[in-house]
Amino acid sequence: MNKLSLSALVLMMTLGLAACSQEEEGADFEQAADNAGDMMEDAGESMDEAIEDTGDAMEETGDAMEESYEEATDDSK
């Protein structure tokens, strides 16, 4: 969530800088939009990776809990 917020902030800063451009031809809003799109795509990929890593960690935790429960309730000891 923090990466998404940071990406949105960077997007707004990029558009602001493009709007304040001092070039004779004016601001390159198309390039700013392309850059913003790339940043949002990167943020989406980061979120996907974070979700995948969280899912893996939850699965490992579930396996460990199941193993601990089985050991605790094992009557053969």
NORZI-V334749 format. One line per field, one symbol per residue. phi: phi as a letter, one per 20 degrees, with the letter a starting at -180 (. if undefined). burial: b if it has 16 or more other C-alpha atoms within 10 Angstrom, else e. A space follows every 50 residues. Layout:
# NORZI-V334749
phi=???
burial=???
This chain:
# NORZI-V334749
phi=.fffffffffgffffffffegefffnfeffffffffffffffffffffff ffffffffffffffffffffffdfeee
burial=eeebeebbebbeebbeebeeeeeeeebeeeebeebbeebbeebeeebeee eeeeeeeeeeeeeeeeeeeeeeeeeee
